[in-house]
Amino acid sequence: MEVQKITATRSSLPAAAQYARLGFSILNVLFAICIALQVFLAGFALFVDSSQWGSFRKKSDLRQRHIPSSRWAYS
């Protein structure tokens, strides 16, 4: 008895699923770029002018006071 492997190829998927995969892939790449950019900027700020971290901390505290749903995430 022979076992056949069933896989979905791009051509066998509906058009909506193909567009959904493409959109998800694009959003995934954009998210990765944003994370990399944020890490780069944080490192840049730390090593170039670390006195700027005080202003960042103030903005972070401000966000916690004005957005009640984010309080649990920052504690």
Phi, psi and omega per residue, in radians:
M1 nan 2.272 -3.085
E2 -1.770 2.328 3.132
V3 -1.698 2.243 3.133
Q4 -1.794 2.341 3.105
K5 -1.501 2.196 -3.121
I6 -1.775 2.056 3.095
T7 -2.301 2.618 3.105
A8 -1.597 2.162 3.056
T9 -1.667 2.894 -3.124
R10 -1.038 -0.676 -3.079
S11 -1.271 -0.375 -3.122
S12 -1.520 -0.183 3.135
L13 -1.477 2.621 3.059
P14 -1.139 2.789 -3.101
A15 -1.060 -0.672 -3.137
A16 -1.091 -0.678 3.126
A17 -1.204 -0.642 3.102
Q18 -1.132 -0.754 3.113
Y19 -1.174 -0.629 3.104
A20 -1.130 -0.740 3.088
R21 -1.097 -0.745 3.129
L22 -1.109 -0.800 3.127
G23 -1.089 -0.737 3.117
F24 -1.112 -0.714 3.120
S25 -1.106 -0.727 3.124
I26 -1.127 -0.786 3.117
L27 -1.124 -0.622 3.110
N28 -1.117 -0.754 3.118
V29 -1.163 -0.756 3.122
L30 -1.088 -0.703 3.112
F31 -1.099 -0.775 3.127
A32 -1.097 -0.686 3.101
I33 -1.126 -0.751 3.131
C34 -1.101 -0.731 3.111
I35 -1.117 -0.793 3.127
A36 -1.084 -0.711 3.121
L37 -1.140 -0.709 3.123
Q38 -1.146 -0.715 3.096
V39 -1.130 -0.723 3.111
F40 -1.085 -0.802 -3.124
L41 -1.156 -0.647 3.108
A42 -1.146 -0.756 3.095
G43 -1.134 -0.716 3.118
F44 -1.071 -0.782 -3.140
A45 -1.160 -0.639 -3.109
L46 -1.210 -0.779 -3.042
F47 -1.531 -0.389 -3.133
V48 -1.558 -0.939 -3.111
D49 -2.503 1.543 -3.055
S50 -1.261 -0.148 3.091
S51 -1.226 -0.271 3.131
Q52 -1.288 -0.247 -3.131
W53 -1.137 -0.481 3.099
G54 -1.085 -0.744 3.129
S55 -1.207 -0.601 3.080
F56 -1.135 -0.722 3.140
R57 -1.102 -0.699 3.114
K58 -1.106 -0.717 3.125
K59 -1.148 -0.669 3.119
S60 -1.123 -0.753 3.112
D61 -1.127 -0.647 3.115
L62 -1.098 -0.755 3.132
R63 -1.094 -0.648 -3.130
Q64 -1.145 -0.635 -3.124
R65 -1.281 -0.557 -3.028
H66 -1.675 -0.239 3.131
I67 -2.102 1.678 -3.052
P68 -1.076 -0.566 -3.084
S69 -1.248 -0.315 -3.112
S70 -1.584 -0.054 -3.094
R71 -1.085 -0.679 -3.109
W72 -1.234 -0.477 -3.096
A73 -1.312 -0.513 -3.073
Y74 -1.692 -0.065 -3.090
S75 -1.599 nan nan
